[in-house]
Amino acid sequence: MISIKNLHKKFGKLVVLDNLDLEITKGGVFAILGPNGSGKTTLIKSFLGMTVPNKGEILFNGESVLKKWKYRKNINYLPQIANFPANLSVIELINMVKNLRPSETNHEELIQQLGLKPFLKKKLGNLSGGTKQKVNIVLTFMFDSELIILDEPTTGLDPIALIYLKELIQKEREKGKTILITSHIMSFVEEISDEIVFLLDGKIYFKGTINELKEQTQSISLEASIANLIKTQYV
């Protein structure tokens, strides 16, 4: 589904993606992991056309995405930080996004399950971070797309909303969707991921299942596996 070849991106003298190669097959949950500054968000933004790489190739379903936009109709994206217009109400934002992307949605079910009904007429600028993240989830999952990208989706969520998010991800996986996730919460990653991709200094140091990583690093937990992988590269 996604093929990335020799992707290179730098900001000034800082190299963020260092001739990176990555293949993501269709179907399943793939967690992109790495410490802060490893290149995770830059990789996602390069795929979405929000950042222009210095060189390299990015293919989606066999076609290049560089300097194109129509492919995004098949993608749902949850950004790491929910920056919404402060003067709009929740329902105004949802309706605006629906008008920008006219297609069938399941936003009413999502609103109900996330407990957002009491907040629909409230201004986004007056909401807590956790409530904004719930709005973020509605906007992401209300459209039916073959690829879903979730950048730190658990931020600010209460336990009930987190359980529902896991259920949403599971339902989309069962439909054959491809889901890319970044997260610093290893218990969440271990629970929902089929494979992980580990980035460090703009390079991929591991791609495979969690059990394969544990065996490679001789660790009993994902947290310990990641720590040992980082230590190995810096020794």
Sequence and secondary structure as in RCSB ss.txt:
>XXXX:A:sequence
MISIKNLHKKFGKLVVLDNLDLEITKGGVFAILGPNGSGKTTLIKSFLGMTVPNKGEILFNGESVLKKWKYRKNI
NYLPQIANFPANLSVIELINMVKNLRPSETNHEELIQQLGLKPFLKKKLGNLSGGTKQKVNIVLTFMFDSELIIL
DEPTTGLDPIALIYLKELIQKEREKGKTILITSHIMSFVEEISDEIVFLLDGKIYFKGTINELKEQTQSISLEAS
IANLIKTQYV
>XXXX:A:secstr
 EEEEEEEEEETTEEEEEEEEEEE SSEEEEEE  TTSSHHHHHHHHHTSS  SEEEEEETTEE TT  GGGGGE
EEE SS    TTSBHHHHHHHHHHHS S   HHHHHHHTT GGGTTSBGGGS HHHHHHHHHHHHHSS  SEEEE
ESTTTT  HHHHHHHHHHHHHHHHTT EEEEE S HHHHHHH SEEEEEETTEEEEEE HHHHHHHHT SSHHHH
HHHHHHHHH 
